[in-house]
Amino acid sequence: MGASAQAYLSSEQERALGEAFMRTLRRSLHLVEDPEIANYLENLGYRLVARSEYSGREFHFFVVNSQVINAFAGPGGHIGVHSGLIALTESEGELASVLAHEIAHVTQRHIARAVEATRQMSLPMAAAIIAAVLLGAQDAQLGSAALAAASAGSIQRQINFTRSNEREADRIGLQILASAGYDPRDMPRFFQRMLRASGLPENPLFEFLRTHPLTTARIADTRSRAEQYPVPEQAAGPSPPTTNEALKGTLGGTPDGALDYALVKTKLEVLSRHDPQPLLQRYREPDESGGTAEPVRRYGLAWAALRAGDTATALREAWRLAAADPHRTAYQILLAQAELAAGQEAQALERYRRQLELSPLHPALSLYYAQALIQAQRPREAADLLGELLHRRGGSPLLYRLLARAENDAGDTVAAHRALAEYYFLNGETASAIDQLRIARALLQDLEEGDPRLARIQARLEVFKQVFLEEQQQSH
Ligand SMILES: [Zn+2]
């Protein structure tokens, strides 16, 4: 935090390292691509960042599909939360506690020293080592394991946060939580549950406890600090996302913390199961104990039914939900997806179109609508919508994959191969990305010399080749 922090990587270097880190993760882990879940976590994260001393630093939030209990802050403000950890939370405030703690690690530059120790390494090497340390060996098959193990030791010592770092992240995290309208008591409450659930010390499933050493003393400390804050007037009532919108464009819709959280957690559970049948059974039974609210149960039932191919059940439950609460975007998306599955294409398209009129360029709605347009053989409209979304909010693997499909169907094969190249690149498959750009270049050369797209493809190809070279050096 002192003057020495200024000597660390430039923001440009840190951004490049952050991007290399994400490519490494995508190559070895499954990130949750579902646009609603991704959007929810981003919005929650940005709402908290807006209450921190973020001083313009970039943040990105994403969900890792893994039953390992973990959350981590990587270089470049990339904060990941595992689906296993989300499943262990019982309220939005508890999930926000973990994010606030990780945000504090970033704002307080806690991993800067460890990142600095990788300065002499190539980007892929640095990214692989940081990923191996943050995620642990059993979760990530990260590059050359032996090499990573050999060099990881010293980095590990610098990333394994010291007790004072952990206390500071808790303290700053509590401030962020309180300022965003959450009850700071959610933090010690969740930490306590995590420690109890881990049972044995060193339980390998609880990766979070290895990188963020959690003791009963630390929890007690955090609890007495949390007690000093007043209890928020409305439980789990996040403040309006004013600064959030400034950060990431207009998001549309109003947050309704408790229900939105419960719906996202339920969808995540349905999507991360290999077999939807047990959940389908569970959600068929009304919860007499009152543990699961009725709309949440119906929502889970509908998504599980969709996954299991029971379109009639999905459609019936989605209709009920949307009729009772017509302004909730999650229900409109569910209903439109059920309509698509039932072959009611026109209704689904019209539903998405109307929703997007209310929330223009809503990222989840836009991606679902684009997918539906492709299915309805209207690829040009899909490509235009995706292009606009890309321009305004940046790309993701899902966006590029849909864009490639839409451009291909619309007959622009050059654009399709360029989009596919970006898709592969984000996923860390650099050789495939280069192949796609070479195909695009060859197609253009057949068409016409001097096409302005040629220069852009060439420039991008040089970037990919450079990265490929570094990655090759790392594996030898
Ligand atoms: Zn920590």
Residues whose N, C-alpha, C, O or C-beta is under 5 A from the ligand:
A	BS01	ZN	F161 E166 A169 H212
